[in-house]
Amino acid sequence: MEPAVNDLSHESLGKRTARRWGVVAACSALMAMSSGGWYTGSLFFVAIIKEFGWNYASTASIFSFFTVLYGAWGILIGQLVDRFGPRSVVLGGGLLLPLALLGSGSAHALWHLYVTHSLLTALGLAATSYVPVSLILTRRFQKDRGLAFGIASAGVGIGILVLVPLTQALISLWGWRVAYRGLAIIASFVILPVGFFALRDERSGLPSDEGRRMATTPAPASSACTSHESTLLSAFLSREFWLVAATYVFLNGPIALVQTHQVAHLAEVGQSEMLVAGIVGLVGLFSIPGKIGWGFLSDRLWLELIYLAGSICVAAAILILLQIGSASSIWSLYGYAILFGLGYAVAASMNPILSGRFFAGRNFGVTLGTLNTFYQGGAAVAIWVAGYAHDLTGSYRIPFLGAIVSVCLAASCAWLAAPRRMTLQRTV
């Protein structure tokens, strides 16, 4: 009977493995949809200014408030995921997000967009993307965790590649209101099926087999913050928490600044809007191998080296962006897309891995949600400051140069946090 038992054991292991990577694919689909709320913002930014004639700072404040509220909602979402499990939270967000996008498509005043886009779209996206996805993957994967995060976050690149050009086409043909409604329809057909079917095993905080393994696996001895019994307070009082938060702020701020204002900047210097939308799509395309590659390398190299490489790519991309004009070669735009796609992929895929090195455990949801508030807070400030600086000076030169300084600080903070000191648990 032993061969039969072994066959059943191997079959069971194979099914569990397939199920785990199936969840990664589902998370990738959720992250692809999240790009509809995030990375089409630069397109709506230009279209809304054209229709209403608002100044850059006022219009940027819509997306700035969206960013900071997305981060603030992350704390609540982390607590809800810890208590009720990812599936319920994702389904709730899947119902809210399409309604919020439909509301944005019907807006006629600045405060309407504050409510629909800044407040409600932020809540819907928070419930269906970064925090629940990070919780699912951190709890399901210890071995190959970096690769799992890389594949899941590559969904954002796919979403950018598809949704950004599609949204620009809808705006060009029928206006930004129809584009919002189109995104609402797509969100309904992506998020709800994923929540109902692909995440059916995610009703509680942990699947039973994964939960038993994590409960019986000792935490690394090198840091008290990694204990499964650690609380938000113990993390908050640690040196690592603030260095990780600073890394988030200094890296995501410049990335969000460029993502929100790149279309306006390139249009101002004489590039066509459809060409620019295509370049933004290429950023998403090149981020896909970047995220998978960085994820693969994070299981084998120091995270500090990956953050350094990503920061160099972002800084180089911004320098190219500053040099682009109406007569610039298309190769300059391609160079920008390649470098920015590879650089921003570090923040998108590595940030939850960095925080997981220090704070993974039963209370990881609320800790990650709190760190995400810093992550998005830095982005919100950068987005608004760039718009205000443009109103004062008539260009983006000063905020773009400031962004280069900021990414250098991010690499320094990641090095000081020293995740290389942590022992990465590796269990199947």
C-alpha positions as CSV (number, residue, x, y, z in Angstrom):
1,M,0.0,0.0,0.0
2,E,2.9,2.4,0.4
3,P,3.3,3.2,-3.3
4,A,-0.4,4.2,-3.4
5,V,0.0,6.3,-0.3
6,N,3.1,8.0,-1.8
7,D,1.2,8.6,-5.1
8,L,-1.7,10.2,-3.2
9,S,0.8,12.3,-1.2
10,H,2.5,13.5,-4.4
11,E,-0.8,14.2,-6.0
12,S,-2.0,16.2,-3.0
13,L,1.3,18.2,-3.0
14,G,0.9,18.8,-6.7
15,K,-2.6,20.1,-6.3
16,R,-1.6,22.4,-3.4
17,T,1.3,23.8,-5.5
18,A,-1.0,24.4,-8.5
19,R,-3.5,26.0,-6.2
20,R,-0.9,28.4,-4.7
21,W,0.4,29.5,-8.1
22,G,-3.2,29.8,-9.3
23,V,-3.7,32.3,-6.5
24,V,-0.6,34.2,-7.7
25,A,-2.3,34.5,-11.2
26,A,-5.5,35.7,-9.5
27,C,-3.5,38.3,-7.6
28,S,-1.9,39.4,-10.8
29,A,-5.3,40.0,-12.3
30,L,-6.3,42.1,-9.3
31,M,-3.1,44.2,-9.7
32,A,-3.8,44.6,-13.4
33,M,-7.1,46.1,-12.6
34,S,-5.6,48.4,-10.0
35,S,-3.6,50.1,-12.7
36,G,-6.9,51.3,-14.2
37,G,-7.3,53.5,-11.1
38,W,-3.7,54.5,-10.7
39,Y,-1.9,54.8,-14.0
40,T,-4.7,56.3,-16.1
41,G,-4.7,59.2,-13.7
42,S,-2.2,61.2,-15.8
43,L,-4.6,60.9,-18.8
44,F,-7.6,62.1,-16.8
45,F,-5.5,64.9,-15.4
46,V,-4.9,66.4,-18.8
47,A,-8.5,65.8,-20.0
48,I,-10.1,67.4,-16.9
49,I,-7.9,70.5,-17.1
50,K,-9.0,70.9,-20.7
51,E,-12.7,70.7,-19.9
52,F,-12.9,72.7,-16.7
53,G,-9.9,75.0,-17.1
54,W,-8.7,74.4,-13.5
55,N,-5.1,75.2,-12.6
56,Y,-2.6,72.4,-12.2
57,A,-2.4,72.5,-8.4
58,S,-6.2,72.2,-8.0
59,T,-6.5,69.4,-10.5
60,A,-3.5,67.6,-9.1
61,S,-5.1,67.8,-5.6
62,I,-7.8,65.3,-6.8
63,F,-5.1,62.7,-7.4
64,S,-3.0,63.8,-4.4
65,F,-6.0,63.3,-2.0
66,F,-6.7,60.0,-3.8
67,T,-3.2,58.8,-3.1
68,V,-3.1,59.8,0.6
69,L,-6.6,58.3,1.2
70,Y,-5.6,55.1,-0.5
71,G,-2.8,54.8,2.0
72,A,-5.0,55.7,4.9
73,W,-7.6,53.2,3.9
74,G,-4.9,50.6,3.8
75,I,-4.8,50.5,7.7
76,L,-8.5,49.7,7.8
77,I,-8.2,47.2,5.0
78,G,-5.3,45.5,6.7
79,Q,-7.4,45.1,9.9
80,L,-10.4,43.8,7.9
81,V,-8.2,41.2,6.1
82,D,-6.7,40.0,9.3
83,R,-10.2,39.6,10.8
84,F,-12.4,38.4,7.9
85,G,-9.9,37.2,5.3
86,P,-9.0,38.6,1.9
87,R,-11.9,37.1,-0.1
88,S,-14.7,39.1,1.7
89,V,-12.6,42.3,1.5
90,V,-11.9,41.9,-2.2
91,L,-15.5,41.2,-3.0
92,G,-16.6,44.3,-1.1
93,G,-14.1,46.4,-3.0
94,G,-15.2,44.8,-6.3
95,L,-18.7,46.1,-5.7
96,L,-17.6,49.6,-4.6
97,L,-15.0,50.3,-7.2
98,P,-17.2,50.2,-10.4
99,L,-19.8,52.4,-8.6
100,A,-17.1,55.0,-7.7
101,L,-15.7,55.0,-11.3
102,L,-19.3,55.5,-12.7
103,G,-19.7,58.4,-10.2
104,S,-16.4,60.0,-11.4
105,G,-17.7,59.8,-15.0
106,S,-20.7,61.9,-13.9
107,A,-18.8,64.6,-12.0
108,H,-19.4,68.3,-12.8
109,A,-17.5,70.0,-10.0
110,L,-14.2,69.7,-8.2
111,W,-15.8,68.4,-5.0
112,H,-17.6,65.7,-7.0
113,L,-14.3,64.2,-8.0
114,Y,-13.0,64.6,-4.4
115,V,-15.8,62.3,-3.3
116,T,-15.9,59.8,-6.2
117,H,-12.3,59.6,-7.2
118,S,-10.3,60.7,-4.2
119,L,-12.4,59.0,-1.5
120,L,-14.4,56.1,-3.0
121,T,-12.2,55.0,-5.8
122,A,-9.3,55.0,-3.3
123,L,-11.3,52.8,-0.9
124,G,-12.3,50.4,-3.7
125,L,-8.8,50.0,-4.9
126,A,-7.4,49.6,-1.4
127,A,-9.7,46.7,-0.9
128,T,-8.8,44.9,-4.1
129,S,-5.1,45.4,-4.6
130,Y,-1.9,46.1,-2.7
131,V,-2.7,45.2,0.9
132,P,-4.9,42.1,0.4
133,V,-2.6,40.8,-2.3
134,S,0.5,41.3,-0.2
135,L,-1.2,39.5,2.8
136,I,-2.2,36.6,0.6
137,L,1.2,36.1,-0.9
138,T,3.2,36.7,2.3
139,R,1.1,34.1,4.1
140,R,1.1,31.5,1.3
141,F,4.8,31.8,0.3
142,Q,8.0,31.6,2.2
143,K,10.1,29.8,-0.4
144,D,10.0,31.7,-3.7
145,R,8.1,34.6,-2.1
146,G,10.0,37.1,-4.2
147,L,9.1,35.3,-7.4
148,A,5.5,35.1,-6.4
149,F,5.4,38.9,-5.7
150,G,7.2,39.6,-8.9
151,I,4.7,37.6,-11.0
152,A,1.7,39.1,-9.2
153,S,2.9,42.7,-9.5
154,A,3.7,42.1,-13.1
155,G,-0.1,42.3,-13.5
156,V,0.2,46.1,-13.0
157,G,2.5,46.2,-16.1
158,I,0.0,44.2,-18.1
159,G,-2.8,46.6,-16.9
160,I,-0.8,49.6,-17.9
161,L,0.0,48.2,-21.3
162,V,-3.7,47.5,-22.0
163,L,-5.7,50.0,-20.0
164,V,-3.6,53.2,-20.5
165,P,-3.8,53.1,-24.4
166,L,-7.4,51.9,-24.2
167,T,-8.4,54.8,-21.8
168,Q,-6.7,57.4,-24.0
169,A,-8.5,56.0,-27.1
170,L,-11.8,56.3,-25.2
171,I,-11.0,59.8,-24.1
172,S,-10.0,60.8,-27.7
173,L,-13.1,59.3,-29.3
174,W,-15.8,59.9,-26.7
175,G,-14.4,61.9,-23.8
176,W,-13.1,61.3,-20.3
177,R,-16.6,60.5,-18.9
178,V,-17.0,57.5,-21.2
179,A,-13.5,56.4,-20.3
180,Y,-14.4,56.3,-16.6
181,R,-17.5,54.3,-17.4
182,G,-15.5,51.9,-19.5
183,L,-13.1,51.3,-16.6
184,A,-16.1,50.6,-14.3
185,I,-17.3,47.9,-16.7
186,I,-13.9,46.3,-16.9
187,A,-13.5,46.4,-13.1
188,S,-16.8,44.5,-12.6
189,F,-15.8,41.7,-15.0
190,V,-12.3,41.3,-13.5
191,I,-12.6,41.7,-9.7
192,L,-15.9,40.0,-8.9
193,P,-15.1,36.7,-10.7
194,V,-11.6,36.6,-9.2
195,G,-13.1,37.1,-5.7
196,F,-15.8,34.5,-6.1
197,F,-13.8,31.8,-7.8
198,A,-10.1,32.2,-7.6
199,L,-10.0,33.3,-3.9
200,R,-12.5,30.8,-2.6
201,D,-9.8,29.4,-0.2
202,E,-9.0,32.8,1.2
203,R,-12.1,33.2,3.5
204,S,-9.9,33.3,6.6
205,G,-6.6,34.9,7.3
206,L,-4.6,31.7,6.5
207,P,-5.3,28.5,4.7
208,S,-5.2,25.7,7.3
209,D,-2.1,23.9,5.9
210,E,-0.2,27.2,5.5
211,G,-1.4,28.4,8.9
212,R,-0.1,25.3,10.7
213,R,3.3,25.6,9.0
214,M,3.7,29.3,10.0
215,A,2.5,28.7,13.5
216,T,5.1,26.0,14.1
217,T,8.0,27.7,12.3
218,P,10.1,29.8,14.7
219,A,10.8,33.4,13.8
220,P,14.3,34.5,13.0
221,A,16.3,35.3,16.1
222,S,17.8,38.4,14.6
223,S,14.9,40.7,15.2
224,A,12.0,40.8,17.7
225,C,9.9,42.6,15.1
226,T,9.5,39.3,13.1
227,S,7.7,37.4,15.9
228,H,4.3,36.2,14.8
229,E,3.0,37.7,18.1
230,S,4.4,41.2,17.3
231,T,2.0,44.1,17.3
232,L,1.8,47.3,15.4
233,L,3.1,49.1,18.5
234,S,6.2,46.9,18.7
235,A,6.9,47.5,15.0
236,F,6.2,51.2,15.4
237,L,8.9,51.4,18.1
238,S,11.5,49.7,16.0
239,R,14.3,51.4,14.0
240,E,13.5,49.2,11.0
241,F,9.9,50.4,10.8
242,W,11.0,54.0,10.2
243,L,13.8,53.2,7.8
244,V,11.3,51.0,5.7
245,A,8.8,53.9,5.9
246,A,11.4,56.4,4.7
247,T,12.4,54.0,1.8
248,Y,8.7,53.9,0.8
249,V,8.3,57.7,1.0
250,F,11.5,58.6,-0.9
251,L,11.0,56.1,-3.7
252,N,7.3,56.1,-4.2
253,G,7.0,59.9,-4.1
254,P,9.2,60.5,-7.3
255,I,7.6,57.5,-9.1
256,A,4.0,58.8,-8.4
257,L,5.1,62.4,-9.4
258,V,6.3,61.2,-12.8
259,Q,3.4,58.8,-13.3
260,T,0.9,61.6,-12.7
261,H,2.6,64.4,-14.6
262,Q,4.5,62.6,-17.4
263,V,1.6,63.0,-19.9
264,A,1.2,66.7,-19.2
265,H,5.0,67.3,-19.4
266,L,5.4,65.5,-22.6
267,A,2.4,67.1,-24.2
268,E,3.7,70.5,-23.2
269,V,7.1,69.9,-24.9
270,G,5.3,69.0,-28.2
271,Q,4.7,65.2,-28.1
272,S,1.3,64.0,-29.3
273,E,-1.1,62.6,-26.6
274,M,-1.6,59.2,-28.4
275,L,2.1,58.8,-28.7
276,V,2.6,59.6,-25.1
277,A,-0.1,57.1,-24.1
278,G,1.7,54.5,-26.1
279,I,5.0,55.3,-24.2
280,V,3.2,55.0,-20.9
281,G,1.9,51.6,-22.1
282,L,5.5,50.7,-22.9
283,V,6.5,51.6,-19.3
284,G,4.0,49.0,-18.2
285,L,5.4,46.5,-20.8
286,F,9.0,46.9,-19.6
287,S,7.9,46.7,-16.0
288,I,6.7,43.2,-16.5
289,P,10.1,41.5,-16.9
290,G,11.4,44.0,-14.3
291,K,9.0,42.9,-11.6
292,I,9.5,39.2,-12.3
293,G,13.2,39.6,-12.6
294,W,13.6,41.6,-9.4
295,G,11.3,39.1,-7.6
296,F,13.5,36.2,-8.7
297,L,16.7,38.1,-7.7
298,S,15.2,39.0,-4.3
299,D,15.2,35.4,-3.3
300,R,18.9,35.2,-4.1
301,L,20.5,38.7,-3.6
302,W,20.4,41.4,-0.9
303,L,17.4,43.6,-1.3
304,E,19.6,46.6,-0.8
305,L,21.3,46.0,-4.1
306,I,17.9,45.7,-5.9
307,Y,16.8,49.0,-4.4
308,L,20.0,50.6,-5.5
309,A,19.6,49.3,-9.1
310,G,16.0,50.5,-9.2
311,S,16.9,53.9,-7.9
312,I,19.6,54.3,-10.5
313,C,17.1,53.4,-13.3
314,V,14.5,55.9,-12.0
315,A,17.0,58.7,-11.8
316,A,18.3,58.0,-15.3
317,A,14.8,57.9,-16.7
318,I,14.0,61.3,-15.2
319,L,17.1,62.8,-16.6
320,I,16.1,61.5,-20.1
321,L,12.6,62.9,-19.5
322,L,14.0,66.3,-18.8
323,Q,15.9,66.3,-22.1
324,I,13.0,65.3,-24.3
325,G,11.6,68.1,-26.6
326,S,9.4,68.3,-29.7
327,A,12.3,67.4,-32.0
328,S,13.6,64.6,-29.8
329,S,14.2,61.1,-31.3
330,I,11.6,58.4,-30.6
331,W,14.6,56.5,-29.1
332,S,14.7,59.0,-26.3
333,L,11.1,58.1,-25.4
334,Y,11.9,54.4,-25.7
335,G,14.9,54.8,-23.4
336,Y,12.8,56.6,-20.9
337,A,10.1,53.9,-21.0
338,I,12.6,51.1,-20.5
339,L,14.5,52.7,-17.6
340,F,11.4,54.0,-15.8
341,G,9.6,50.7,-16.3
342,L,12.5,48.7,-14.8
343,G,13.0,51.2,-12.0
344,Y,9.4,51.7,-10.8
345,A,9.1,47.9,-10.9
346,V,11.3,47.8,-7.8
347,A,8.8,49.8,-5.7
348,A,5.8,47.9,-7.0
349,S,7.2,44.4,-6.3
350,M,9.9,44.8,-3.6
351,N,8.1,47.0,-1.0
352,P,5.9,44.3,0.5
353,I,8.9,41.9,0.5
354,L,11.0,44.5,2.3
355,S,8.4,44.9,5.0
356,G,7.7,41.2,5.2
357,R,11.4,40.6,6.0
358,F,10.9,42.5,9.2
359,F,7.3,42.3,10.2
360,A,5.6,39.1,8.7
361,G,3.3,37.4,11.2
362,R,-0.3,37.3,12.4
363,N,-0.5,41.1,12.6
364,F,1.2,41.8,9.3
365,G,-2.0,43.2,7.8
366,V,-2.3,46.2,10.0
367,T,1.5,46.8,10.0
368,L,1.6,46.7,6.2
369,G,-1.4,48.9,5.9
370,T,0.3,51.5,8.2
371,L,3.4,51.4,6.1
372,N,1.3,51.8,3.0
373,T,0.0,55.0,4.5
374,F,3.6,56.4,4.4
375,Y,4.1,54.9,1.0
376,Q,1.0,56.8,-0.4
377,G,1.6,59.9,1.8
378,G,4.9,60.5,0.1
379,A,3.2,60.1,-3.3
380,A,0.4,62.5,-2.4
381,V,2.8,65.2,-1.3
382,A,5.0,64.8,-4.4
383,I,2.0,64.9,-6.8
384,W,0.6,68.1,-5.3
385,V,4.0,69.8,-5.0
386,A,4.8,69.1,-8.6
387,G,1.5,70.7,-9.7
388,Y,2.0,73.7,-7.5
389,A,5.6,74.1,-8.7
390,H,4.4,74.0,-12.3
391,D,1.9,76.7,-11.6
392,L,4.7,78.9,-10.2
393,T,7.4,78.2,-12.7
394,G,5.6,77.0,-15.8
395,S,7.6,73.8,-16.0
396,Y,8.4,70.5,-14.2
397,R,12.1,71.0,-14.1
398,I,12.4,71.7,-10.4
399,P,10.1,68.9,-9.2
400,F,11.8,66.4,-11.5
401,L,15.3,67.3,-10.2
402,G,14.0,67.0,-6.6
403,A,12.7,63.5,-7.6
404,I,16.2,62.5,-8.5
405,V,17.5,63.5,-5.1
406,S,14.7,61.6,-3.4
407,V,15.4,58.3,-5.1
408,C,19.0,58.6,-3.9
409,L,17.7,59.0,-0.4
410,A,15.5,55.9,-0.8
411,A,18.5,53.7,-1.8
412,S,20.3,55.0,1.3
413,C,17.4,54.2,3.7
414,A,17.1,50.7,2.3
415,W,20.8,50.1,2.9
416,L,20.5,51.4,6.5
417,A,17.5,49.2,7.2
418,A,19.8,46.3,6.2
419,P,17.3,43.5,5.3
420,R,20.4,41.4,4.6
421,R,20.6,40.8,8.3
422,M,17.4,39.0,8.4
423,T,17.2,35.2,7.9
424,L,14.6,34.5,5.2
425,Q,12.6,31.5,6.2
426,R,12.4,28.9,3.4
427,T,9.8,26.2,3.7
428,V,7.8,24.6,0.9
